[in-house]
């Protein structure tokens, strides 16, 4: 499995990361994003889903490039 490139980290990103660590140490934190929506925006084919239409989890095996690109977008957003 290939690793993702490490982008440069800004001071603002470090500050947000520190705030997240503090929150995680003191309470339950729920994070939610539009992962499925972002995966679907990449327009995977039925073949990519191994004929299991909408089963986004299978894309980790069949189209890791799509999954990695979404993770890169989230990472870039901070």
PyMOL Python script that loads the backbone (N, CA, C, O; Angstrom):
from pymol import cmd

cmd.read_pdbstr("""\
ATOM      1  N   UNK A   1       0.846  -1.168   0.000  1.00  0.00           N
ATOM      2  CA  UNK A   1       0.000   0.000   0.000  1.00  0.00           C
ATOM      3  C   UNK A   1       0.893   1.232   0.000  1.00  0.00           C
ATOM      4  O   UNK A   1       1.809   1.347   0.815  1.00  0.00           O
ATOM      5  N   UNK A   2       0.626   2.131  -0.899  1.00  0.00           N
ATOM      6  CA  UNK A   2       1.429   3.350  -1.009  1.00  0.00           C
ATOM      7  C   UNK A   2       1.018   4.339   0.068  1.00  0.00           C
ATOM      8  O   UNK A   2      -0.153   4.419   0.438  1.00  0.00           O
ATOM      9  N   UNK A   3       1.973   5.079   0.559  1.00  0.00           N
ATOM     10  CA  UNK A   3       1.652   6.097   1.555  1.00  0.00           C
ATOM     11  C   UNK A   3       1.350   7.416   0.852  1.00  0.00           C
ATOM     12  O   UNK A   3       1.819   7.671  -0.258  1.00  0.00           O
ATOM     13  N   UNK A   4       0.561   8.240   1.522  1.00  0.00           N
ATOM     14  CA  UNK A   4       0.215   9.541   0.968  1.00  0.00           C
ATOM     15  C   UNK A   4       1.352  10.514   1.194  1.00  0.00           C
ATOM     16  O   UNK A   4       2.055  10.414   2.199  1.00  0.00           O
ATOM     17  N   UNK A   5       1.549  11.452   0.283  1.00  0.00           N
ATOM     18  CA  UNK A   5       2.588  12.462   0.493  1.00  0.00           C
ATOM     19  C   UNK A   5       2.224  13.332   1.689  1.00  0.00           C
ATOM     20  O   UNK A   5       1.047  13.582   1.949  1.00  0.00           O
ATOM     21  N   UNK A   6       3.224  13.783   2.405  1.00  0.00           N
ATOM     22  CA  UNK A   6       2.997  14.629   3.566  1.00  0.00           C
ATOM     23  C   UNK A   6       3.066  16.089   3.149  1.00  0.00           C
ATOM     24  O   UNK A   6       4.138  16.588   2.807  1.00  0.00           O
ATOM     25  N   UNK A   7       1.919  16.784   3.175  1.00  0.00           N
ATOM     26  CA  UNK A   7       1.937  18.199   2.816  1.00  0.00           C
ATOM     27  C   UNK A   7       2.538  19.025   3.937  1.00  0.00           C
ATOM     28  O   UNK A   7       2.630  18.577   5.080  1.00  0.00           O
ATOM     29  N   UNK A   8       2.945  20.240   3.591  1.00  0.00           N
ATOM     30  CA  UNK A   8       3.479  21.122   4.615  1.00  0.00           C
ATOM     31  C   UNK A   8       2.355  21.497   5.570  1.00  0.00           C
ATOM     32  O   UNK A   8       1.194  21.594   5.172  1.00  0.00           O
ATOM     33  N   UNK A   9       2.709  21.704   6.830  1.00  0.00           N
ATOM     34  CA  UNK A   9       1.715  22.005   7.854  1.00  0.00           C
ATOM     35  C   UNK A   9       1.903  23.433   8.331  1.00  0.00           C
ATOM     36  O   UNK A   9       2.987  23.814   8.773  1.00  0.00           O
ATOM     37  N   UNK A  10       0.841  24.217   8.237  1.00  0.00           N
ATOM     38  CA  UNK A  10       0.897  25.616   8.638  1.00  0.00           C
ATOM     39  C   UNK A  10       0.714  25.739  10.146  1.00  0.00           C
ATOM     40  O   UNK A  10       0.308  24.787  10.813  1.00  0.00           O
ATOM     41  N   UNK A  11       1.018  26.920  10.674  1.00  0.00           N
ATOM     42  CA  UNK A  11       0.822  27.189  12.094  1.00  0.00           C
ATOM     43  C   UNK A  11      -0.652  27.047  12.452  1.00  0.00           C
ATOM     44  O   UNK A  11      -0.988  26.550  13.527  1.00  0.00           O
ATOM     45  N   UNK A  12      -1.532  27.481  11.555  1.00  0.00           N
ATOM     46  CA  UNK A  12      -2.966  27.364  11.809  1.00  0.00           C
ATOM     47  C   UNK A  12      -3.370  25.896  11.924  1.00  0.00           C
ATOM     48  O   UNK A  12      -4.175  25.541  12.784  1.00  0.00           O
ATOM     49  N   UNK A  13      -2.819  25.045  11.068  1.00  0.00           N
ATOM     50  CA  UNK A  13      -3.109  23.619  11.129  1.00  0.00           C
ATOM     51  C   UNK A  13      -2.614  23.025  12.436  1.00  0.00           C
ATOM     52  O   UNK A  13      -3.296  22.200  13.045  1.00  0.00           O
ATOM     53  N   UNK A  14      -1.431  23.439  12.870  1.00  0.00           N
ATOM     54  CA  UNK A  14      -0.893  22.939  14.144  1.00  0.00           C
ATOM     55  C   UNK A  14      -1.785  23.372  15.295  1.00  0.00           C
ATOM     56  O   UNK A  14      -2.008  22.601  16.228  1.00  0.00           O
ATOM     57  N   UNK A  15      -2.299  24.596  15.241  1.00  0.00           N
ATOM     58  CA  UNK A  15      -3.187  25.103  16.285  1.00  0.00           C
ATOM     59  C   UNK A  15      -4.484  24.299  16.319  1.00  0.00           C
ATOM     60  O   UNK A  15      -4.964  23.947  17.396  1.00  0.00           O
ATOM     61  N   UNK A  16      -5.052  24.007  15.156  1.00  0.00           N
ATOM     62  CA  UNK A  16      -6.279  23.207  15.100  1.00  0.00           C
ATOM     63  C   UNK A  16      -6.017  21.797  15.598  1.00  0.00           C
ATOM     64  O   UNK A  16      -6.846  21.220  16.303  1.00  0.00           O
ATOM     65  N   UNK A  17      -4.872  21.241  15.237  1.00  0.00           N
ATOM     66  CA  UNK A  17      -4.531  19.892  15.695  1.00  0.00           C
ATOM     67  C   UNK A  17      -4.389  19.859  17.211  1.00  0.00           C
ATOM     68  O   UNK A  17      -4.837  18.913  17.858  1.00  0.00           O
ATOM     69  N   UNK A  18      -3.771  20.884  17.775  1.00  0.00           N
ATOM     70  CA  UNK A  18      -3.618  20.955  19.229  1.00  0.00           C
ATOM     71  C   UNK A  18      -4.982  21.078  19.905  1.00  0.00           C
ATOM     72  O   UNK A  18      -5.223  20.450  20.936  1.00  0.00           O
ATOM     73  N   UNK A  19      -5.863  21.876  19.335  1.00  0.00           N
ATOM     74  CA  UNK A  19      -7.209  22.032  19.893  1.00  0.00           C
ATOM     75  C   UNK A  19      -7.974  20.711  19.826  1.00  0.00           C
ATOM     76  O   UNK A  19      -8.706  20.374  20.756  1.00  0.00           O
ATOM     77  N   UNK A  20      -7.812  19.967  18.741  1.00  0.00           N
ATOM     78  CA  UNK A  20      -8.469  18.674  18.611  1.00  0.00           C
ATOM     79  C   UNK A  20      -7.936  17.699  19.655  1.00  0.00           C
ATOM     80  O   UNK A  20      -8.710  16.994  20.303  1.00  0.00           O
ATOM     81  N   UNK A  21      -6.611  17.657  19.819  1.00  0.00           N
ATOM     82  CA  UNK A  21      -6.031  16.762  20.831  1.00  0.00           C
ATOM     83  C   UNK A  21      -6.553  17.090  22.230  1.00  0.00           C
ATOM     84  O   UNK A  21      -6.853  16.190  23.014  1.00  0.00           O
ATOM     85  N   UNK A  22      -6.658  18.368  22.532  1.00  0.00           N
ATOM     86  CA  UNK A  22      -7.173  18.788  23.835  1.00  0.00           C
ATOM     87  C   UNK A  22      -8.625  18.332  24.011  1.00  0.00           C
ATOM     88  O   UNK A  22      -9.005  17.829  25.068  1.00  0.00           O
ATOM     89  N   UNK A  23      -9.418  18.515  22.970  1.00  0.00           N
ATOM     90  CA  UNK A  23     -10.818  18.094  23.033  1.00  0.00           C
ATOM     91  C   UNK A  23     -10.929  16.582  23.202  1.00  0.00           C
ATOM     92  O   UNK A  23     -11.741  16.104  23.994  1.00  0.00           O
ATOM     93  N   UNK A  24     -10.122  15.833  22.466  1.00  0.00           N
ATOM     94  CA  UNK A  24     -10.151  14.372  22.550  1.00  0.00           C
ATOM     95  C   UNK A  24      -9.756  13.874  23.933  1.00  0.00           C
ATOM     96  O   UNK A  24     -10.250  12.845  24.392  1.00  0.00           O
ATOM     97  N   UNK A  25      -8.868  14.602  24.591  1.00  0.00           N
ATOM     98  CA  UNK A  25      -8.410  14.203  25.923  1.00  0.00           C
ATOM     99  C   UNK A  25      -9.461  14.474  26.992  1.00  0.00           C
ATOM    100  O   UNK A  25      -9.407  13.888  28.073  1.00  0.00           O
ATOM    101  N   UNK A  26     -10.421  15.357  26.702  1.00  0.00           N
ATOM    102  CA  UNK A  26     -11.344  15.766  27.758  1.00  0.00           C
ATOM    103  C   UNK A  26     -12.801  15.351  27.538  1.00  0.00           C
ATOM    104  O   UNK A  26     -13.609  15.435  28.463  1.00  0.00           O
ATOM    105  N   UNK A  27     -13.150  14.900  26.317  1.00  0.00           N
ATOM    106  CA  UNK A  27     -14.551  14.556  26.068  1.00  0.00           C
ATOM    107  C   UNK A  27     -14.674  13.704  24.804  1.00  0.00           C
ATOM    108  O   UNK A  27     -13.709  13.500  24.067  1.00  0.00           O
ATOM    109  N   UNK A  28     -15.878  13.221  24.583  1.00  0.00           N
ATOM    110  CA  UNK A  28     -16.173  12.476  23.368  1.00  0.00           C
ATOM    111  C   UNK A  28     -16.321  13.479  22.227  1.00  0.00           C
ATOM    112  O   UNK A  28     -17.025  14.481  22.359  1.00  0.00           O
ATOM    113  N   UNK A  29     -15.656  13.204  21.112  1.00  0.00           N
ATOM    114  CA  UNK A  29     -15.713  14.095  19.962  1.00  0.00           C
ATOM    115  C   UNK A  29     -16.266  13.307  18.777  1.00  0.00           C
ATOM    116  O   UNK A  29     -15.786  12.218  18.462  1.00  0.00           O
ATOM    117  N   UNK A  30     -17.265  13.863  18.138  1.00  0.00           N
ATOM    118  CA  UNK A  30     -17.845  13.240  16.951  1.00  0.00           C
ATOM    119  C   UNK A  30     -17.488  14.108  15.754  1.00  0.00           C
ATOM    120  O   UNK A  30     -17.766  15.307  15.737  1.00  0.00           O
ATOM    121  N   UNK A  31     -16.872  13.492  14.759  1.00  0.00           N
ATOM    122  CA  UNK A  31     -16.529  14.213  13.530  1.00  0.00           C
ATOM    123  C   UNK A  31     -17.292  13.562  12.382  1.00  0.00           C
ATOM    124  O   UNK A  31     -17.368  12.337  12.289  1.00  0.00           O
ATOM    125  N   UNK A  32     -17.842  14.374  11.532  1.00  0.00           N
ATOM    126  CA  UNK A  32     -18.609  13.852  10.414  1.00  0.00           C
ATOM    127  C   UNK A  32     -18.245  14.644   9.170  1.00  0.00           C
ATOM    128  O   UNK A  32     -18.015  15.852   9.229  1.00  0.00           O
ATOM    129  N   UNK A  33     -18.198  13.964   8.076  1.00  0.00           N
ATOM    130  CA  UNK A  33     -17.902  14.628   6.815  1.00  0.00           C
ATOM    131  C   UNK A  33     -18.703  13.971   5.706  1.00  0.00           C
ATOM    132  O   UNK A  33     -19.416  12.993   5.929  1.00  0.00           O
ATOM    133  N   UNK A  34     -18.579  14.500   4.557  1.00  0.00           N
ATOM    134  CA  UNK A  34     -19.335  14.006   3.407  1.00  0.00           C
ATOM    135  C   UNK A  34     -18.483  13.052   2.586  1.00  0.00           C
ATOM    136  O   UNK A  34     -18.351  13.212   1.373  1.00  0.00           O
ATOM    137  N   UNK A  35     -17.904  12.059   3.254  1.00  0.00           N
ATOM    138  CA  UNK A  35     -17.015  11.115   2.570  1.00  0.00           C
ATOM    139  C   UNK A  35     -17.732  10.433   1.395  1.00  0.00           C
ATOM    140  O   UNK A  35     -17.207  10.395   0.282  1.00  0.00           O
ATOM    141  N   UNK A  36     -18.917   9.904   1.646  1.00  0.00           N
ATOM    142  CA  UNK A  36     -19.647   9.215   0.579  1.00  0.00           C
ATOM    143  C   UNK A  36     -19.961  10.125  -0.591  1.00  0.00           C
ATOM    144  O   UNK A  36     -19.837   9.727  -1.750  1.00  0.00           O
ATOM    145  N   UNK A  37     -20.362  11.337  -0.289  1.00  0.00           N
ATOM    146  CA  UNK A  37     -20.668  12.305  -1.334  1.00  0.00           C
ATOM    147  C   UNK A  37     -19.430  12.616  -2.158  1.00  0.00           C
ATOM    148  O   UNK A  37     -19.491  12.715  -3.384  1.00  0.00           O
ATOM    149  N   UNK A  38     -18.309  12.767  -1.472  1.00  0.00           N
ATOM    150  CA  UNK A  38     -17.064  13.077  -2.185  1.00  0.00           C
ATOM    151  C   UNK A  38     -16.608  11.889  -3.029  1.00  0.00           C
ATOM    152  O   UNK A  38     -16.085  12.074  -4.128  1.00  0.00           O
ATOM    153  N   UNK A  39     -16.803  10.674  -2.521  1.00  0.00           N
ATOM    154  CA  UNK A  39     -16.462   9.495  -3.320  1.00  0.00           C
ATOM    155  C   UNK A  39     -17.345   9.417  -4.563  1.00  0.00           C
ATOM    156  O   UNK A  39     -16.857   9.144  -5.660  1.00  0.00           O
ATOM    157  N   UNK A  40     -18.636   9.657  -4.390  1.00  0.00           N
ATOM    158  CA  UNK A  40     -19.560   9.600  -5.526  1.00  0.00           C
ATOM    159  C   UNK A  40     -19.255  10.681  -6.561  1.00  0.00           C
ATOM    160  O   UNK A  40     -19.483  10.482  -7.754  1.00  0.00           O
ATOM    161  N   UNK A  41     -18.744  11.815  -6.108  1.00  0.00           N
ATOM    162  CA  UNK A  41     -18.398  12.896  -7.033  1.00  0.00           C
ATOM    163  C   UNK A  41     -17.277  12.487  -7.989  1.00  0.00           C
ATOM    164  O   UNK A  41     -17.112  13.083  -9.054  1.00  0.00           O
ATOM    165  N   UNK A  42     -16.508  11.464  -7.601  1.00  0.00           N
ATOM    166  CA  UNK A  42     -15.446  10.951  -8.473  1.00  0.00           C
ATOM    167  C   UNK A  42     -16.001  10.051  -9.580  1.00  0.00           C
ATOM    168  O   UNK A  42     -15.258   9.573 -10.438  1.00  0.00           O
ATOM    169  N   UNK A  43     -17.319   9.829  -9.546  1.00  0.00           N
ATOM    170  CA  UNK A  43     -18.034   9.037 -10.543  1.00  0.00           C
ATOM    171  C   UNK A  43     -17.481   7.624 -10.738  1.00  0.00           C
ATOM    172  O   UNK A  43     -17.141   7.239 -11.857  1.00  0.00           O
ATOM    173  N   UNK A  44     -17.390   6.847  -9.643  1.00  0.00           N
ATOM    174  CA  UNK A  44     -16.945   5.460  -9.798  1.00  0.00           C
ATOM    175  C   UNK A  44     -17.962   4.670 -10.622  1.00  0.00           C
ATOM    176  O   UNK A  44     -19.158   4.962 -10.593  1.00  0.00           O
ATOM    177  N   UNK A  45     -17.485   3.688 -11.339  1.00  0.00           N
ATOM    178  CA  UNK A  45     -18.356   2.871 -12.193  1.00  0.00           C
ATOM    179  C   UNK A  45     -18.920   1.702 -11.390  1.00  0.00           C
ATOM    180  O   UNK A  45     -18.461   1.408 -10.286  1.00  0.00           O
ATOM    181  N   UNK A  46     -19.920   1.046 -11.963  1.00  0.00           N
ATOM    182  CA  UNK A  46     -20.474  -0.149 -11.334  1.00  0.00           C
ATOM    183  C   UNK A  46     -19.387  -1.214 -11.198  1.00  0.00           C
ATOM    184  O   UNK A  46     -19.373  -1.974 -10.229  1.00  0.00           O
ATOM    185  N   UNK A  47     -18.492  -1.265 -12.158  1.00  0.00           N
ATOM    186  CA  UNK A  47     -17.367  -2.199 -12.087  1.00  0.00           C
ATOM    187  C   UNK A  47     -16.461  -1.867 -10.892  1.00  0.00           C
ATOM    188  O   UNK A  47     -15.962  -2.770 -10.220  1.00  0.00           O
ATOM    189  N   UNK A  48     -16.254  -0.572 -10.631  1.00  0.00           N
ATOM    190  CA  UNK A  48     -15.461  -0.163  -9.465  1.00  0.00           C
ATOM    191  C   UNK A  48     -16.093  -0.686  -8.176  1.00  0.00           C
ATOM    192  O   UNK A  48     -15.390  -1.010  -7.219  1.00  0.00           O
ATOM    193  N   UNK A  49     -17.426  -0.766  -8.158  1.00  0.00           N
ATOM    194  CA  UNK A  49     -18.153  -1.257  -6.989  1.00  0.00           C
ATOM    195  C   UNK A  49     -18.282  -2.778  -6.984  1.00  0.00           C
ATOM    196  O   UNK A  49     -18.935  -3.337  -6.103  1.00  0.00           O
ATOM    197  N   UNK A  50     -17.675  -3.446  -7.943  1.00  0.00           N
ATOM    198  CA  UNK A  50     -17.801  -4.896  -8.117  1.00  0.00           C
ATOM    199  C   UNK A  50     -19.276  -5.301  -8.116  1.00  0.00           C
ATOM    200  O   UNK A  50     -19.675  -6.281  -7.487  1.00  0.00           O
ATOM    201  N   UNK A  51     -20.061  -4.519  -8.837  1.00  0.00           N
ATOM    202  CA  UNK A  51     -21.508  -4.720  -8.977  1.00  0.00           C
ATOM    203  C   UNK A  51     -22.274  -4.593  -7.659  1.00  0.00           C
ATOM    204  O   UNK A  51     -23.409  -5.058  -7.555  1.00  0.00           O
ATOM    205  N   UNK A  52     -21.666  -3.975  -6.666  1.00  0.00           N
ATOM    206  CA  UNK A  52     -22.336  -3.685  -5.390  1.00  0.00           C
ATOM    207  C   UNK A  52     -22.559  -2.182  -5.318  1.00  0.00           C
ATOM    208  O   UNK A  52     -21.978  -1.493  -4.479  1.00  0.00           O
ATOM    209  N   UNK A  53     -23.407  -1.686  -6.206  1.00  0.00           N
ATOM    210  CA  UNK A  53     -23.607  -0.248  -6.363  1.00  0.00           C
ATOM    211  C   UNK A  53     -23.831   0.459  -5.031  1.00  0.00           C
ATOM    212  O   UNK A  53     -24.669   0.052  -4.227  1.00  0.00           O
ATOM    213  N   UNK A  54     -23.073   1.514  -4.818  1.00  0.00           N
ATOM    214  CA  UNK A  54     -23.203   2.322  -3.615  1.00  0.00           C
ATOM    215  C   UNK A  54     -22.411   1.814  -2.421  1.00  0.00           C
ATOM    216  O   UNK A  54     -22.414   2.449  -1.367  1.00  0.00           O
ATOM    217  N   UNK A  55     -21.736   0.690  -2.565  1.00  0.00           N
ATOM    218  CA  UNK A  55     -20.929   0.139  -1.466  1.00  0.00           C
ATOM    219  C   UNK A  55     -19.565   0.836  -1.484  1.00  0.00           C
ATOM    220  O   UNK A  55     -18.586   0.307  -2.012  1.00  0.00           O
ATOM    221  N   UNK A  56     -19.528   2.027  -0.898  1.00  0.00           N
ATOM    222  CA  UNK A  56     -18.309   2.834  -0.946  1.00  0.00           C
ATOM    223  C   UNK A  56     -17.104   2.137  -0.338  1.00  0.00           C
ATOM    224  O   UNK A  56     -15.972   2.393  -0.749  1.00  0.00           O
ATOM    225  N   UNK A  57     -17.325   1.265   0.629  1.00  0.00           N
ATOM    226  CA  UNK A  57     -16.217   0.576   1.295  1.00  0.00           C
ATOM    227  C   UNK A  57     -15.382  -0.242   0.322  1.00  0.00           C
ATOM    228  O   UNK A  57     -14.169  -0.355   0.497  1.00  0.00           O
ATOM    229  N   UNK A  58     -16.008  -0.813  -0.699  1.00  0.00           N
ATOM    230  CA  UNK A  58     -15.288  -1.653  -1.662  1.00  0.00           C
ATOM    231  C   UNK A  58     -14.282  -0.837  -2.468  1.00  0.00           C
ATOM    232  O   UNK A  58     -13.319  -1.384  -3.004  1.00  0.00           O
ATOM    233  N   UNK A  59     -14.511   0.481  -2.551  1.00  0.00           N
ATOM    234  CA  UNK A  59     -13.593   1.336  -3.304  1.00  0.00           C
ATOM    235  C   UNK A  59     -12.197   1.363  -2.690  1.00  0.00           C
ATOM    236  O   UNK A  59     -11.223   1.666  -3.378  1.00  0.00           O
ATOM    237  N   UNK A  60     -12.096   1.050  -1.412  1.00  0.00           N
ATOM    238  CA  UNK A  60     -10.779   0.975  -0.773  1.00  0.00           C
ATOM    239  C   UNK A  60      -9.923  -0.100  -1.435  1.00  0.00           C
ATOM    240  O   UNK A  60      -8.697   0.007  -1.479  1.00  0.00           O
ATOM    241  N   UNK A  61     -10.577  -1.128  -1.945  1.00  0.00           N
ATOM    242  CA  UNK A  61      -9.860  -2.218  -2.611  1.00  0.00           C
ATOM    243  C   UNK A  61      -9.763  -2.022  -4.114  1.00  0.00           C
ATOM    244  O   UNK A  61      -8.721  -2.277  -4.718  1.00  0.00           O
ATOM    245  N   UNK A  62     -10.853  -1.569  -4.709  1.00  0.00           N
ATOM    246  CA  UNK A  62     -10.884  -1.483  -6.170  1.00  0.00           C
ATOM    247  C   UNK A  62     -10.367  -0.167  -6.722  1.00  0.00           C
ATOM    248  O   UNK A  62      -9.817  -0.135  -7.823  1.00  0.00           O
ATOM    249  N   UNK A  63     -10.535   0.934  -5.971  1.00  0.00           N
ATOM    250  CA  UNK A  63     -10.112   2.259  -6.441  1.00  0.00           C
ATOM    251  C   UNK A  63      -9.461   3.049  -5.309  1.00  0.00           C
ATOM    252  O   UNK A  63      -9.956   4.105  -4.915  1.00  0.00           O
ATOM    253  N   UNK A  64      -8.351   2.534  -4.791  1.00  0.00           N
ATOM    254  CA  UNK A  64      -7.686   3.259  -3.701  1.00  0.00           C
ATOM    255  C   UNK A  64      -7.267   4.668  -4.110  1.00  0.00           C
ATOM    256  O   UNK A  64      -7.092   5.535  -3.255  1.00  0.00           O
ATOM    257  N   UNK A  65      -7.104   4.900  -5.410  1.00  0.00           N
ATOM    258  CA  UNK A  65      -6.756   6.241  -5.878  1.00  0.00           C
ATOM    259  C   UNK A  65      -7.862   7.236  -5.575  1.00  0.00           C
ATOM    260  O   UNK A  65      -7.588   8.374  -5.195  1.00  0.00           O
ATOM    261  N   UNK A  66      -9.116   6.814  -5.741  1.00  0.00           N
ATOM    262  CA  UNK A  66     -10.246   7.689  -5.440  1.00  0.00           C
ATOM    263  C   UNK A  66     -10.305   7.977  -3.943  1.00  0.00           C
ATOM    264  O   UNK A  66     -10.458   9.127  -3.533  1.00  0.00           O
ATOM    265  N   UNK A  67     -10.185   6.940  -3.138  1.00  0.00           N
ATOM    266  CA  UNK A  67     -10.250   7.099  -1.680  1.00  0.00           C
ATOM    267  C   UNK A  67      -9.117   8.002  -1.206  1.00  0.00           C
ATOM    268  O   UNK A  67      -9.333   8.886  -0.378  1.00  0.00           O
ATOM    269  N   UNK A  68      -7.917   7.786  -1.722  1.00  0.00           N
ATOM    270  CA  UNK A  68      -6.761   8.612  -1.330  1.00  0.00           C
ATOM    271  C   UNK A  68      -6.971  10.070  -1.727  1.00  0.00           C
ATOM    272  O   UNK A  68      -6.596  10.975  -0.981  1.00  0.00           O
ATOM    273  N   UNK A  69      -7.565  10.303  -2.895  1.00  0.00           N
ATOM    274  CA  UNK A  69      -7.772  11.689  -3.321  1.00  0.00           C
ATOM    275  C   UNK A  69      -8.740  12.418  -2.393  1.00  0.00           C
ATOM    276  O   UNK A  69      -8.555  13.604  -2.119  1.00  0.00           O
ATOM    277  N   UNK A  70      -9.770  11.723  -1.907  1.00  0.00           N
ATOM    278  CA  UNK A  70     -10.710  12.331  -0.972  1.00  0.00           C
ATOM    279  C   UNK A  70     -10.000  12.633   0.347  1.00  0.00           C
ATOM    280  O   UNK A  70     -10.183  13.708   0.918  1.00  0.00           O
ATOM    281  N   UNK A  71      -9.196  11.695   0.827  1.00  0.00           N
ATOM    282  CA  UNK A  71      -8.446  11.932   2.061  1.00  0.00           C
ATOM    283  C   UNK A  71      -7.504  13.121   1.908  1.00  0.00           C
ATOM    284  O   UNK A  71      -7.357  13.915   2.838  1.00  0.00           O
ATOM    285  N   UNK A  72      -6.864  13.253   0.750  1.00  0.00           N
ATOM    286  CA  UNK A  72      -5.989  14.401   0.517  1.00  0.00           C
ATOM    287  C   UNK A  72      -6.770  15.716   0.573  1.00  0.00           C
ATOM    288  O   UNK A  72      -6.283  16.714   1.106  1.00  0.00           O
ATOM    289  N   UNK A  73      -7.983  15.708   0.020  1.00  0.00           N
ATOM    290  CA  UNK A  73      -8.821  16.915   0.058  1.00  0.00           C
ATOM    291  C   UNK A  73      -9.180  17.285   1.485  1.00  0.00           C
ATOM    292  O   UNK A  73      -9.125  18.458   1.855  1.00  0.00           O
ATOM    293  N   UNK A  74      -9.551  16.291   2.296  1.00  0.00           N
ATOM    294  CA  UNK A  74      -9.862  16.562   3.700  1.00  0.00           C
ATOM    295  C   UNK A  74      -8.637  17.081   4.434  1.00  0.00           C
ATOM    296  O   UNK A  74      -8.733  18.029   5.214  1.00  0.00           O
ATOM    297  N   UNK A  75      -7.482  16.464   4.188  1.00  0.00           N
ATOM    298  CA  UNK A  75      -6.255  16.885   4.858  1.00  0.00           C
ATOM    299  C   UNK A  75      -5.901  18.315   4.469  1.00  0.00           C
ATOM    300  O   UNK A  75      -5.501  19.121   5.310  1.00  0.00           O
ATOM    301  N   UNK A  76      -6.052  18.615   3.191  1.00  0.00           N
ATOM    302  CA  UNK A  76      -5.734  19.974   2.721  1.00  0.00           C
ATOM    303  C   UNK A  76      -6.667  21.024   3.333  1.00  0.00           C
ATOM    304  O   UNK A  76      -6.273  22.168   3.563  1.00  0.00           O
ATOM    305  N   UNK A  77      -7.912  20.610   3.590  1.00  0.00           N
ATOM    306  CA  UNK A  77      -8.882  21.531   4.183  1.00  0.00           C
ATOM    307  C   UNK A  77      -8.599  21.774   5.664  1.00  0.00           C
ATOM    308  O   UNK A  77      -9.077  22.746   6.248  1.00  0.00           O
ATOM    309  N   UNK A  78      -7.818  20.877   6.258  1.00  0.00           N
ATOM    310  CA  UNK A  78      -7.467  21.049   7.683  1.00  0.00           C
ATOM    311  C   UNK A  78      -8.440  20.364   8.567  1.00  0.00           C
ATOM    312  O   UNK A  78      -8.299  20.405   9.789  1.00  0.00           O
TER     313      UNK A  78
END
""", "prot")
cmd.dss("prot")
cmd.show_as("cartoon", "prot")
cmd.util.cbc("prot")
cmd.orient("prot")
